[in-house]
């Protein structure tokens, strides 16, 4: 299994320098942290609600006492009199917990009866007569609840004329209210101390059960054989994990295709290597058996040719492997001037063209053509196009590399034309396949050059097409025109420098 497939199966591998995050811990944090933050707030809200609930019955009782006390006030001989026996007057103070205060104040005569420590209400708080009002106040540094009422002892409740106002106040401390509120809070909060740990345990258990399919999926993947790249059954996982499994299956499919392609490549390469290696072995054995210097020289020449063919095949295999495994991260695209790159490629093949008596030409525009790409890979593509043209062009023919810009489509165009035997239209879709050779072709080659050209063009988002040479009029040698179309760099578009 390749290194890529082993890395794909190591699903638990942690990238260096990164802290591994726990999905279980992260979900638990998002659930428990708000819960623990809201718990004190719920206690405070419960206490406020409990105080409100506790105040209500005590306020009603205080109002009732206030009404009873006010109804017993009489005016005799210009003085206020509380029509209750002394023992009955102590009813207002008969409380085991709270301290009770009462006060009668005649606002005409200033006569005062009861406790002097009860503060008077402000003028803004004066209600209509015979109407009980409640307020919070302080007596002897103790918080109290005060009920007060203005009455007219000489008149009935319905007679509001000639007001002879008497202020009646009845106050009690808040001990019983506080005690009741605390009891309510305890009754509500104490069960929460029992419920909260149970809730935490249930959350923990629910998360463990909820994430169990992930653990089962991991175990199923770990139990797989190293070469098993079959899709994972998405019906055995929850709906939320199905997209993840689908993406993983897509990756496994691409990986299987990549491995199958590598296996085919290795098998084809091994098959292609057999011919030059067998020739080298045969020629070397033949040279060892020869005694004539001429025969030995002939065998060594054949051995050198076979060695050259094997070397070329190995170099093309390496070039194709580099082209297929090239990634933008490993070899990023950079702005480059296409004309200069093409000129350098042509110069490297001038000597070969002269040796084969072929006219190698180069045509360029009068301005720069900027594009983006990997210079090394584009140079390899140009070398293979030129090499292919020179191999199939007979002596006395011509090969031309042309670089131009298409102003209408904003494209950079590379063309390599030759005056060779040409490629039949039916064969043009196959010449870019690996190790494909046209039947009847006598030119030496491995069938990898155009496969390398197509791979590099695809990585650069370029289009490659094959046509007949429109400048050749020899029916025996109609020639070929290979055209590669690249994107122009955007800044070059803006300049409008296209001829």
Secondary structure, DSSP 8 states (H G I E B T S, - for coil): --HHHHHHH-TT---TT-----HHHHHHHHHHHHHHHHHHHHHHHHHHHHHHHHHHHHHHHHHHHHHHHHHTEEEETTEEEE-S-HHHHGGGG--SSS-EEEEEEETTT--EEE-TTS----GGG---TT--EEEEEEETTEEEEEEEEEEETTS-TT--SS--EEEEEEEEESHHHHHHHHHHHHHHHHHHHHHHHHHHHHHHHHHHHHTHHHHHHHHHHHTS-TT------GGGS-HHHHHHHHHHHHHHHHHHHHHHHHHHHHHHHHHHHHHHHHHHHHHHHHHHH--SHHHHHHHHHHHHHHHHHHHHHHHHHHHHHHHHT--TTTS--EEEEHHHHHHHHHHHTHHHHHHTT-EEEEE--SS--EEEE-HHHHHHHHHHHHHHHHHHS-TT-EEEEEEEEETTTTEEEEEEEE-SS---GGGTTTTTSTT---TT--S---S-HHHHHHHHHHHTT-EEEEEE-TT---SS---EEEEEEEEB-HHHHHHT---
